[in-house]
Amino acid sequence: MEIFEQDETTLSYDRCKFYINYQDKEGNIKNYNPDFIVNYFNSPDKIIEIKSSWCIDKYNNPLKFKAGREFAIENNMLYEVWTEEKLDI
């Protein structure tokens, strides 16, 4: 993706190949696959989830994002949700 390639601090990036467990509104354990993992030269790796702004607070997304942030902290990483605003689209 161009946004990663334009960042001089990016070492590499790829689609996430791991899943993060979360508990849905009914209490069921689910998992989801974040969109990207970005490796940087001098900072922690970052998990990036891309979502349309209209659905940020819908469905199980807030629960997924919470689990993603917790996973990132536990693994010395960062976690961000990017919308079309961040991607300038």
ZADO-1210 file (C-alpha; in nm, 4 decimals, padded with zeros to 6 digits):
<atoms>
<atom x="00.0000" y="00.0000" z="00.0000" code="MET" pos="1"/>
<atom x="00.1241" y="00.3387" z="-00.0934" code="GLU" pos="2"/>
<atom x="00.0677" y="00.4874" z="00.2518" code="ILE" pos="3"/>
<atom x="00.3188" y="00.2420" z="00.4011" code="PHE" pos="4"/>
<atom x="00.5669" y="00.2791" z="00.1175" code="GLU" pos="5"/>
<atom x="00.5714" y="00.6581" z="00.1556" code="GLN" pos="6"/>
<atom x="00.6652" y="00.6316" z="00.5228" code="ASP" pos="7"/>
<atom x="01.0452" y="00.6247" z="00.5466" code="GLU" pos="8"/>
<atom x="01.0275" y="00.4540" z="00.8866" code="THR" pos="9"/>
<atom x="00.8483" y="00.1484" z="00.7426" code="THR" pos="10"/>
<atom x="01.0688" y="-00.1589" z="00.7272" code="LEU" pos="11"/>
<atom x="00.8002" y="-00.3918" z="00.5881" code="SER" pos="12"/>
<atom x="00.4264" y="-00.4524" z="00.5842" code="TYR" pos="13"/>
<atom x="00.1970" y="-00.7414" z="00.5064" code="ASP" pos="14"/>
<atom x="-00.1545" y="-00.8687" z="00.5557" code="ARG" pos="15"/>
<atom x="-00.1981" y="-00.9987" z="00.9099" code="CYS" pos="16"/>
<atom x="-00.1581" y="-01.3722" z="00.9277" code="LYS" pos="17"/>
<atom x="-00.2854" y="-01.4106" z="01.2824" code="PHE" pos="18"/>
<atom x="-00.6219" y="-01.3924" z="01.4541" code="TYR" pos="19"/>
<atom x="-00.7250" y="-01.2060" z="01.7675" code="ILE" pos="20"/>
<atom x="-00.9850" y="-01.3581" z="01.9978" code="ASN" pos="21"/>
<atom x="-01.2670" y="-01.1443" z="02.1357" code="TYR" pos="22"/>
<atom x="-01.5957" y="-01.1985" z="02.3133" code="GLN" pos="23"/>
<atom x="-01.9056" y="-01.0887" z="02.1207" code="ASP" pos="24"/>
<atom x="-02.2162" y="-00.9234" z="02.2689" code="LYS" pos="25"/>
<atom x="-02.3705" y="-01.2641" z="02.3414" code="GLU" pos="26"/>
<atom x="-02.0611" y="-01.3857" z="02.5247" code="GLY" pos="27"/>
<atom x="-01.9378" y="-01.6138" z="02.2462" code="ASN" pos="28"/>
<atom x="-01.5654" y="-01.6334" z="02.1802" code="ILE" pos="29"/>
<atom x="-01.4924" y="-01.5240" z="01.8249" code="LYS" pos="30"/>
<atom x="-01.1791" y="-01.4270" z="01.6396" code="ASN" pos="31"/>
<atom x="-01.0953" y="-01.1794" z="01.3743" code="TYR" pos="32"/>
<atom x="-00.8080" y="-01.1170" z="01.1398" code="ASN" pos="33"/>
<atom x="-00.6806" y="-00.7570" z="01.1399" code="PRO" pos="34"/>
<atom x="-00.5919" y="-00.6101" z="00.8035" code="ASP" pos="35"/>
<atom x="-00.2208" y="-00.5253" z="00.8234" code="PHE" pos="36"/>
<atom x="00.0919" y="-00.5616" z="01.0322" code="ILE" pos="37"/>
<atom x="00.3572" y="-00.2962" z="00.9782" code="VAL" pos="38"/>
<atom x="00.7174" y="-00.3296" z="01.0928" code="ASN" pos="39"/>
<atom x="00.9159" y="-00.0127" z="01.1567" code="TYR" pos="40"/>
<atom x="01.2869" y="00.0558" z="01.1844" code="PHE" pos="41"/>
<atom x="01.2919" y="00.2173" z="01.5296" code="ASN" pos="42"/>
<atom x="00.9473" y="00.1734" z="01.6805" code="SER" pos="43"/>
<atom x="00.7090" y="-00.1057" z="01.7761" code="PRO" pos="44"/>
<atom x="00.5232" y="-00.3008" z="01.5115" code="ASP" pos="45"/>
<atom x="00.1720" y="-00.1754" z="01.4416" code="LYS" pos="46"/>
<atom x="-00.1490" y="-00.3684" z="01.3789" code="ILE" pos="47"/>
<atom x="-00.3802" y="-00.1753" z="01.1493" code="ILE" pos="48"/>
<atom x="-00.7506" y="-00.2402" z="01.1087" code="GLU" pos="49"/>
<atom x="-00.9233" y="-00.0568" z="00.8234" code="ILE" pos="50"/>
<atom x="-01.2937" y="00.0211" z="00.8554" code="LYS" pos="51"/>
<atom x="-01.5416" y="00.2581" z="00.6963" code="SER" pos="52"/>
<atom x="-01.6261" y="00.5364" z="00.9387" code="SER" pos="53"/>
<atom x="-01.9989" y="00.4563" z="00.9229" code="TRP" pos="54"/>
<atom x="-01.9433" y="00.1158" z="01.0870" code="CYS" pos="55"/>
<atom x="-01.6858" y="00.2011" z="01.3550" code="ILE" pos="56"/>
<atom x="-01.9448" y="00.1779" z="01.6343" code="ASP" pos="57"/>
<atom x="-02.1616" y="-00.0921" z="01.4779" code="LYS" pos="58"/>
<atom x="-02.1789" y="-00.4682" z="01.4986" code="TYR" pos="59"/>
<atom x="-01.9003" y="-00.6236" z="01.7065" code="ASN" pos="60"/>
<atom x="-01.6408" y="-00.3718" z="01.5899" code="ASN" pos="61"/>
<atom x="-01.5901" y="-00.1935" z="01.9261" code="PRO" pos="62"/>
<atom x="-01.5307" y="-00.5329" z="02.0883" code="LEU" pos="63"/>
<atom x="-01.2839" y="-00.6306" z="01.8169" code="LYS" pos="64"/>
<atom x="-01.0971" y="-00.3012" z="01.8532" code="PHE" pos="65"/>
<atom x="-01.0757" y="-00.3412" z="02.2307" code="LYS" pos="66"/>
<atom x="-00.9365" y="-00.6921" z="02.1903" code="ALA" pos="67"/>
<atom x="-00.6937" y="-00.5651" z="01.9274" code="GLY" pos="68"/>
<atom x="-00.5626" y="-00.2922" z="02.1582" code="ARG" pos="69"/>
<atom x="-00.5204" y="-00.5423" z="02.4418" code="GLU" pos="70"/>
<atom x="-00.3433" y="-00.7897" z="02.2138" code="PHE" pos="71"/>
<atom x="-00.1099" y="-00.5164" z="02.0932" code="ALA" pos="72"/>
<atom x="-00.0195" y="-00.4093" z="02.4471" code="ILE" pos="73"/>
<atom x="00.0441" y="-00.7691" z="02.5521" code="GLU" pos="74"/>
<atom x="00.2763" y="-00.8131" z="02.2529" code="ASN" pos="75"/>
<atom x="00.4588" y="-00.4778" z="02.2725" code="ASN" pos="76"/>
<atom x="00.2865" y="-00.3527" z="01.9603" code="MET" pos="77"/>
<atom x="00.0607" y="-00.0646" z="01.8633" code="LEU" pos="78"/>
<atom x="-00.2954" y="-00.0898" z="01.7331" code="TYR" pos="79"/>
<atom x="-00.4808" y="00.1594" z="01.5159" code="GLU" pos="80"/>
<atom x="-00.8112" y="00.1701" z="01.3330" code="VAL" pos="81"/>
<atom x="-00.7896" y="00.3657" z="01.0074" code="TRP" pos="82"/>
<atom x="-01.0898" y="00.5074" z="00.8234" code="THR" pos="83"/>
<atom x="-01.1223" y="00.6753" z="00.4872" code="GLU" pos="84"/>
<atom x="-01.0171" y="00.9999" z="00.6566" code="GLU" pos="85"/>
<atom x="-00.6739" y="00.8587" z="00.7478" code="LYS" pos="86"/>
<atom x="-00.6416" y="00.7037" z="00.4020" code="LEU" pos="87"/>
<atom x="-00.7531" y="01.0276" z="00.2355" code="ASP" pos="88"/>
<atom x="-01.0188" y="00.8551" z="00.0235" code="ILE" pos="89"/>
</atoms>
